[in-house]
């Protein structure tokens, strides 16, 4: 596990040395810079968790550097301003530009450490809040009391205790990301970030920059790999990566270093890799669509998430969980499933697995008017959800009954699937055909649950 990294920027060697000694004694990793130019270079070499920045230095001042960081894409991390002869106006300006705190010299150890700890705690809370918002639509623990699910949770807990790479397989919608988040939550890295890489052809253009970051002049963009440093990198549907991206990512993760797009020097990285796929990766290897070295590196600890039909006894528990989930999280009116409705769903095949359960419950809570969900409603929901686009009028009627957001998603899913068939599953051709930038298009396809390889 990597230590929290603090960058100290001050033109006085004695102060730099003293701060470095104090902070290293407290368990931090410290790098130092004597002016703004060297501060930019240190920040370029490695993403800091906190910066202690002096104002008055030869040449360019600290406030100008603070303003530069703010205007080039936001603050890189919490910044504490230090000054031996600051004014109220200077403190106000620093705060306005995004500094967390303003402390006066001569520094006292107690005041310094208090400000540093509070800044790091505030930053961690902010990241946790962002993470909680992102996780609002995700489970932290897989639902189900069946022997199958109990065994899966036990396996995941055992895996979590070791920092090995993990490969999770299972049908679409079975809950692979839930298991990945459960492993992260149960591991020693649970206080660091869980970064979902998602389905995109990494390694080229904007997508490569999003993963590996970039450098342009004095501007540094930290990519997802660097943002996951110390935590977990989740490779969702890893089979969607092209071969060049697989090689570059494998090299970065095994060596512990990578170079940002446009960069000159390597950046250290320490992440745990959890990958997921619904495809047979060994078959992909034999077909030369997936690197064998990456496959065997990922396949150290394989976990298989069973389809819902193999633990159908968990369906009543899943139905109740999602009813409670949507009532508490989205304020939807409470409804309960009748016995006959539950019995019908117990004998349904669930091709969309747990994700289909979730979507069904949300639809029934939104559209229903009575407290009880009847078997008639369930039959209509199951039938309406699979109506093909060729059935024109029936499809239109069902869409007009939905809220605007859901109706738009239904249309987009059908529209993009239809267009993908015309492009032979080529996202590049689809991007040109519909006039949508490719990176945004991949995000849209993933949000709608569309895998171009399945078209």
N, C-alpha and C positions, 0 to 999 in steps of 0.2 A: 504494500500500500504506500502511495506517495504522500509525503508530508505536505501540509499547506505551505504554499510558497508566497513569501512577502518580498516585494521590491522596495528598497530604500533609496530615495533620490535626494542627495544633499551634497553641496559642494565642499563641505568641511570634512576632511578625512577622519578627525577625531569623533565627530558625531556619527558618521557612517559606521566606523568600527565599533563604537559603543552600542549603537542600536542593533548591529548584527550580533554582537555577543549576547545581549539581553534576550533577543528574540530566539536565537538558537538554543539558549538555555531553557527556554519555554517550549521547545519541541517544534519550532518552525524551521523551514528551509529558507534561507535568506540570500538574495543577490543584491548588489549595490551598484549605483550609478552616480557619477559626479556632476552630470549636467543633463540637459534635455535630450541632446543627441544620443548619449549613451543610454538614457532611459528608454528612448524609442527602440534602440538596438536590443536591450535586455528584454523588453516586452515582446519584441519580434521573436526572440529566441525561445521564449517560454511564456505561456499565459500565467500571469500571477493571480493569486487569490485575493491579494490586498496590496495597495501601494501607499507608502508613506512619502509624501511629496513636499519638498521645501519650496517656498515661493521665490526668495531672492537668491539668484545664482548668476554667475557671469554669463553674459549673452542673453539668451532667452529665459524668461521667468516661468515659474511653475504654473501660474494662472493661464498663460498662453498655451501651455501644453495641455492643461485640463480642458480648455476650450476646444483644442484640436481634437482630442479624444471624443468629446461630446458630439462634435459636428461630423465625425467620421464613422458614425454608426452606434453611438451610445457608449456609456462608460464600460471599460473592460472588466472592472471589478470595483469594490469599494475603495475610495481614495480618501486618505486622511491628510489634510494640509497642515504643514508645520511652518511656523514663522517666529523669528526673534523680535520683530518690530512690526507686527501687523496692526491693522486698524479695524474698526467695526465694519467699515465699507468693504475692506478686503475680505473679511469673513463672510459677509453677506454675498459678495460676488462669487466666492468659492462655493458657497452652498447653492446659489442659484445655478451654477454650472454643473452641479451634481455631486460635489464633495460630501462625504458622509459626516465628517467632523473637522473642526479647526482647533488645533492645540498650539499653545504658545511655548516658545523656548525661554529659559532653559527647561527641558523636559524632565518630568519626574517619572520614575519607573512605574509607580502605581497608576498615574494618570495615563501614561502611554499604553500599558497593558490593558487597562479597563477599556480604553477607546478601541484598541485593536480587537479585543474579544467581542465587544458589542457590535462592531462593524461586521465581523465575520458571522456572528450569530444572526444579525439582521439580514445579511446576504443569504445565509442558509435558509432562513424562514421564508424569504421571498422565493427562493428556488423551490422550496417544499410546497408553497402555496400554488406556484405555477404547476408543479407536478401533480398536486391534488386536483387542480382543475382539469388537467389532462387525463387524470385517472378517474374522473367523475363518471365516465362512461365505461370504465373497466372494473373487473372484479380484482380484489386483492388475493382472494383465496377461492379455489375451484369449489363450486356448489355440488353437493351430492353425498348421501350417506351410504351408497351402495358399496359393496366390497371392492368393486373396480375402482371407484373414486378414492376410497380410503387407501388402497394400495398405491395409487398414483401420487397422492399427497405425501405418503411416507417416502416414496422414491425421490420425490422432489426435495423433501427436507434433507435427505441424506446427501443428495447431489449438492445442495446449497452449502454444505459445510466444507466443501473442497472447491478450490478456485480454478477448476478445470473448465475447458470449453464444453458446451452442451449442444446437442442437436435434438430438436423436438420435431417429431413428425406427426402427421394426423390430417384428416380431411379438412377442407375449408369450413370454418365456423365451429370447429370442435373445441376450441379454447386453448390454442397453442400460446398465444400471447399472455393469457391468464396464468398459465403454468410458468412462463418466463418471469412474469412479475412476482409470482409467488416465490420462485427461487431467489430472486433479488431481495425480496422482503425478508427472507429467512437467512440471508447470508451476512457476512461481516461487512459487506459493502453497502448495506441497506441505508446508510446515511449519505451516500453519494448518488449521483444521477443515474437514472435508467433512460437511455437514449434509444429511441426506436428509429432505425435507419429507414425502414419502409421499402416498398417495391419501386425501384427505379434503376435504369441502366447506368450504374456508377462508373466513374473513371474518365469521362469525357465531358467537356463543356461545363454548364452550370451545375450539373449533378455532381461532377467530380469536385468542384469548388465547395459544394455544400458538405461533402464528406471530409475532404482534406483541408479545407480552408484556402485562403489566398493572401497574397501580398502584392500591393500596388503602391509604390513610393513609400510614404510614411504610414499608409493605411494597412492594417492587419485585420483580416476576417478569420475568426476562429471557427473551423468547421465542426461537424457533429462528432468526429472522432476525438478531437481535442476537448470538446465540451463533455464528452463521456469519461474523460481522464479520471482514473480512480474508481470509476463506477462500472456500469454494465452497458455494453453495446449490443443491442438486439437486432439481429439481421432477419427481418421479417420477410419470408418467402425468398430465401437466399438463392434459390435456383434462378431467380430473375436477373442476377448479376451477369454481365458479360465477362468473358474470359480474361480480358486485360484488367478489368477492375478486380476480379478475384485475385489475380497475381499481385497487384499493387497492395491490396488490403492485407493479404496473407503476409507479404514481406514486412509491412508496417507492424503488424501485430506480433509476428515472431521475433523481429529484431528489436521491438520496443522503440522504434524511431520512424519518422516519415518526414517528407518535405512538402510544405504547402505549395499549391499551384502558384507559380511565379516566384517561389522562394528560393533561397540559396543554401540554407543550412537545415540540418535535421532537427526535428522537434521530438522530445521524449514523450512516450505515451504508455500508460499502464491501464488496460481495461480487461474486463472479463467478457468473453464472447458467448452469447447465447443465440443460436440460429434456429430458424423454423422453416419448414417446407411441407407442402402436401404432396410433393412429387417423390418418386423413387430416385434418390440422388445417385445410387450405384448404377442405375440404368442410364442416367444423364452422363455419368463418367464414361461408361462404355460407348456412348454416342458422341463423345468428345464435346459435350456441351457444358461440362463441369470439370474443374481441375481435380485430378485424383489426390494431389497432395493436400488441397484444402478439404476435400471430403474426409480423408483419414484423420486430419487434424481436428475437424469438427466432430467426428464420430467417436471420440474418446468415451463420452458418456451419452448414449442415445436414450431418449425418452419417447414413448409412443402414447399419444393422447387418443383414447378410444372414441369412436363415433357414438353419438347419443343412442342409437338403436341397440348398442351393446350394454347400456346401463339405463334402459327405459324406466326402471323403477325410480329413477331420480327425477322424472318429469314433474310429478306433483310438487316436489320441493323447489324445482327450478321455476315453475309457474308462480308459486307463492313468493319466491325471492324477487322476481322481476315485478310483480304487482307492488310489493313493498318498496322496491327500488324506485319505480317511477312515481309512486304516490309521494314519497319523501323527497326525492331529488327534483322532480318537475312539477309537483303539485297537482298531478292528475287525480281525478276522483277515484276513490277506492271501489273496486269491484271484485267479486269472488267467482271462481269457476264452479259451475254445478257438477255434481257427480257424473252425470252423463257426458258433460263436456270434457271432464278429466279423462273419462274412460275412452272417449274418442281419440284424445291426444296421446294416450298411452299406446294406442294401436296404430298411430300414424308413423310413417317411416322416417321423418325428419331429415330430408336430404341436405338441409342447411345447418343441421346440428344445433348446438346451443345458440348460435347467432340467430337462427330462425325462430327459436323459442322467444328470445328477447324481442325481436321485431314483431312477432305475433301478439305478444302481451301488450306492447306499446300501442299497436294499432287498435286492439280491442278496447283498451282503456280510453283512447282518444275518441273513438267512434261510438262507443256504447252510451245508452241513456238510462238503463236500469242497473241496479246493484249487482244482479246476477248475470254471469256470462253463460248463455245457453249453448247447447250443442248445435242449434241452428246457426247462431252467430259464428261459431267455430267453423262449421262446414263452409259458410259463406266466405270467411276469411281465408281458409285454406284454398278454396277454389279460386277466389279473386286474385290471390297473390301469385298464381301461376298462369293467369290468362295471357296468351301470346299476343304479340302486336297485330297479327293478322286478323284477330277477331274484332278489329276496329271499334264498333259501337259498344260492345260489352266492356272493352278496356276503357274507353272514354267514360262510360257511365261510372265505373269503379273509381277512376281518378277524380272525377268531379265531386265525389263524396269525401275526399281526403282534404286535410288542411293544406295550405299552399306549399309549405316546406316539404311535406311528404309527397305531394303531387309532383313537385318539381324534381325530386329525387327519382320518382318512378319514370318520369319522362326522360330525364338525363340518362338513366340506366338503359332504357330501351333504345334511345337515340344513339348513344355511343356504341352499344352492342351491334346495332344495325350498321353503323358506319364502319366499325371494325371488320365486319364480315366483308364489306366492299373493298377494304384495303388488305385483305388477307391476314389480318391480325397485326399489321405493321403500324406501330404507334407513330413512327416518323411520318408515314404517308397520311395517317389520320390527323396529325398536327397540322399539316399543310391543307388538308381537305376541309377542316372545320375552322381554321384560322385561330388556333389556340397554341400558346407557347408550350413546348414539350414538357418542361419540368412541371408546370401547372397541370398539364394534362395527366401526367403520371399520378400526381397527387389526387386528382379528381377520380381517376379510375380506381385507385386504391380505396378511396373513401366510399365509392359505390360498390366495392367488392367485385370489380371486373378484372380478370386476369387475361391479358391479351393472348397468352399462350393457350388458353382454353377455347379461343374462338375458332 
